[in-house]
């Protein structure tokens, strides 16, 4: 473990199980997984020098902006998903963007902090915002990176977009199982593509603890590892 990492803060916004930031935590970085119910990104207060986290069960936490090294953000895709066609609650893109805006507000505040008055760099080393392919691209524009979990060694497909300022993680693609690949060819099947997968095998450590939709939202292991290797 690199002792220098203990002074570097990683914010994992809407981080859920913390799978994206896990490698940073294991490497000794100070990781804050800002996710419900403990934290709400919409309740974070900001000034020029600090972020103030309101934690449900503890006192307020103060984070110096100059020590925030990297930001990972994975706002909920519920309202942006193209698969949202039969939901009881109508699609509300403005509601979906509210959490995205909360994440961007934090990112931008950290980007305002220059290393020095003449610097061409800010103190924030990298940031990335993730969402499955959906309506969010119409708001944020063309993504910096597009990938599927199988591009990083995981045996399933989920077209995912990444926006931000980061080193691109090196892809190490594998071939999908032939039977799964056949099912992925078309949407004419009775169910959407992901529903054909053996979901017990997708993050099996959470099977029975999280539902299918929640496990589907977990950052793929292979991608998380490759992203960490490229951004330290």
C-alpha positions in Angstrom: 0.0 0.0 0.0 1.3 3.4 -1.0 1.4 5.7 2.1 1.1 8.7 -0.1 -2.4 7.6 -1.2 -3.8 8.1 2.3 -3.9 11.9 1.7 -5.7 11.5 -1.6 -9.5 11.7 -1.5 -11.7 9.8 -4.0 -15.4 10.8 -4.1 -17.6 8.0 -5.3 -20.9 9.8 -6.1 -24.0 7.7 -6.1 -21.5 4.8 -5.7 -24.0 2.1 -4.5 -22.0 -1.0 -3.5 -18.7 0.9 -4.0 -17.5 -1.5 -6.7 -16.0 1.3 -8.9 -14.0 2.8 -6.1 -13.0 -0.5 -4.4 -9.5 -0.7 -5.9 -8.8 2.9 -4.7 -9.9 1.9 -1.2 -7.8 -1.2 -1.3 -4.8 0.9 -2.4 -5.1 3.2 0.6 -6.9 6.1 -0.9 -9.4 7.9 1.3 -12.7 6.9 -0.4 -16.0 8.5 0.4 -18.9 6.5 -1.1 -21.6 9.2 -1.2 -24.7 7.2 -1.8 -28.2 6.8 -0.3 -29.3 6.3 2.4 -26.2 7.4 4.3 -25.4 10.4 2.0 -27.4 12.4 -0.5 -25.4 14.3 -3.2 -28.1 16.9 -3.3 -27.4 17.8 0.3 -23.7 18.5 0.0 -22.8 22.1 0.8 -19.9 23.7 -1.0 -17.8 26.8 -0.6 -14.5 27.8 -2.2 -12.3 25.6 0.0 -14.5 22.7 1.3 -17.2 20.2 0.8 -19.5 19.6 3.7 -21.1 16.1 3.8 -24.2 15.6 5.9 -24.1 12.0 7.0 -27.2 10.4 8.3 -25.7 8.8 11.4 -22.7 11.0 12.1 -21.7 14.6 12.5 -20.9 16.7 9.5 -17.8 15.7 7.5 -15.5 18.5 6.1 -13.4 17.7 3.0 -10.8 20.1 1.8 -11.2 20.6 -2.0 -7.5 20.7 -2.6 -7.2 17.1 -1.3 -9.9 15.7 -3.6 -7.9 13.7 -6.1 -10.5 12.0 -8.2 -14.3 11.9 -8.6 -16.3 8.9 -9.9 -20.0 9.5 -10.5 -22.8 7.1 -11.4 -26.1 8.9 -11.1 -29.2 6.7 -11.4 -30.2 5.9 -15.0 -33.9 5.2 -14.2 -35.3 8.2 -16.1 -32.7 8.0 -18.9 -33.1 4.3 -19.8 -34.4 3.5 -23.3 -35.9 0.4 -21.7 -38.3 2.5 -19.6 -41.4 1.9 -21.8 -43.9 0.4 -19.4 -43.1 2.1 -16.1 -46.0 3.1 -13.9 -44.3 6.5 -13.4 -43.9 8.5 -16.6 -40.4 9.4 -17.7 -39.2 12.6 -16.1 -35.9 13.8 -17.6 -35.8 16.9 -15.5 -36.0 14.8 -12.4 -33.3 12.5 -13.7 -31.0 15.5 -14.5 -31.4 16.9 -11.0 -29.0 14.2 -9.6 -26.7 14.6 -12.6 -26.5 18.3 -11.9 -25.7 17.7 -8.3 -22.7 15.5 -9.3 -21.5 18.1 -11.9 -21.8 20.9 -9.3 -19.4 19.0 -7.1 -17.0 18.2 -10.0 -17.0 21.8 -11.2 -16.3 23.2 -7.8 -13.2 21.0 -7.5 -12.1 22.0 -11.0 -12.2 25.7 -10.1 -9.2 25.0 -7.7 -5.9 25.7 -9.6 -2.6 24.2 -8.3 -1.3 27.8 -8.3 -2.3 31.0 -10.0 -0.3 30.4 -13.2 -1.1 26.6 -13.3 -2.5 25.0 -16.4 -3.9 22.2 -14.2 -6.4 22.0 -11.3 -5.9 20.0 -8.2 -8.5 17.4 -9.4 -6.5 14.7 -11.2 -9.5 13.0 -12.9 -13.3 12.7 -13.0 -15.7 10.4 -14.8 -19.5 10.2 -15.0 -21.0 6.9 -16.0 -24.5 5.9 -17.4 -25.8 3.2 -19.6 -26.6 4.2 -23.2 -29.8 6.3 -23.0 -31.2 9.8 -22.9 -28.3 11.3 -21.0 -26.1 11.7 -24.1 -28.6 14.2 -25.4 -27.8 16.4 -22.5 -24.0 15.8 -22.1 -23.1 15.2 -25.7 -21.0 12.4 -27.2 -19.4 10.3 -24.5 -15.6 10.2 -24.0 -15.7 6.4 -23.9 -18.3 3.7 -24.8 -17.8 0.2 -23.6 -19.5 -3.1 -22.8 -18.5 -5.2 -19.8 -17.1 -7.9 -22.1 -14.6 -5.3 -23.3 -13.0 -5.6 -19.9 -13.4 -9.4 -19.3 -16.9 -9.7 -17.9 -19.2 -12.2 -19.6 -22.1 -9.9 -20.3 -23.3 -7.0 -22.5 -24.4 -3.6 -21.3 -23.7 -0.7 -23.5 -22.3 2.0 -21.2 -21.1 5.6 -21.7 -18.5 7.5 -19.8 -18.0 11.3 -19.8 -15.2 13.2 -18.1 -11.5 13.9 -17.9 -9.5 10.7 -17.4 -7.0 8.4 -18.9 -8.8 5.8 -21.0 -8.7 2.4 -19.4 -7.2 -0.3 -21.7 -9.7 -2.7 -23.1 -9.1 -6.4 -22.8 -12.1 -7.8 -24.6 -13.3 -11.4 -24.4 -15.8 -13.2 -26.6 -19.3 -13.6 -25.3 -20.6 -17.1 -24.9 -22.1 -18.1 -28.4 -25.6 -18.7 -27.0 -25.6 -15.3 -25.3 -24.2 -13.6 -28.4 -27.0 -15.0 -30.5 -29.6 -13.6 -28.1 -27.8 -10.2 -28.2 -28.2 -9.8 -32.0 -31.7 -8.4 -32.0 -34.3 -6.8 -29.8 -37.0 -8.9 -31.4 -36.8 -11.4 -28.5 -39.7 -11.3 -26.0 -37.6 -9.6 -23.4 -34.8 -6.9 -23.5 -31.3 -8.2 -24.2 -30.0 -8.2 -20.6 -33.0 -10.3 -19.4 -31.7 -13.3 -21.3 -28.5 -13.4 -19.3 -27.9 -15.8 -16.5 -28.2 -13.1 -13.9 -27.2 -15.4 -11.1 -23.7 -15.2 -12.6 -23.7 -11.4 -12.7 -22.2 -10.2 -9.3 -23.2 -13.5 -7.6 -22.0 -12.2 -4.3 -25.1 -9.9 -4.2 -27.5 -12.5 -5.6 -30.4 -12.8 -3.1 -29.3 -9.5 -1.4 -29.9 -7.1 -4.3 -32.5 -7.4 -7.0 -31.7 -7.9 -10.7 -31.9 -4.2 -11.5 -29.6 -3.3 -8.6 -27.1 -5.9 -9.6 -27.2 -4.8 -13.2 -26.3 -1.2 -12.0 -23.1 -2.5 -10.3 -19.9 -1.3 -12.1 -18.3 -4.3 -13.9 -15.3 -5.7 -12.1 -13.0 -5.8 -15.1 -13.8 -2.2 -16.0 -13.3 -0.9 -12.4 -9.9 -2.6 -12.3 -8.7 -1.2 -15.7 -10.0 2.3 -14.8 -8.0 2.2 -11.6 -4.9 1.0 -13.3 -5.1 3.9 -15.8 -6.0 6.6 -13.3 -3.9 6.8 -10.1 
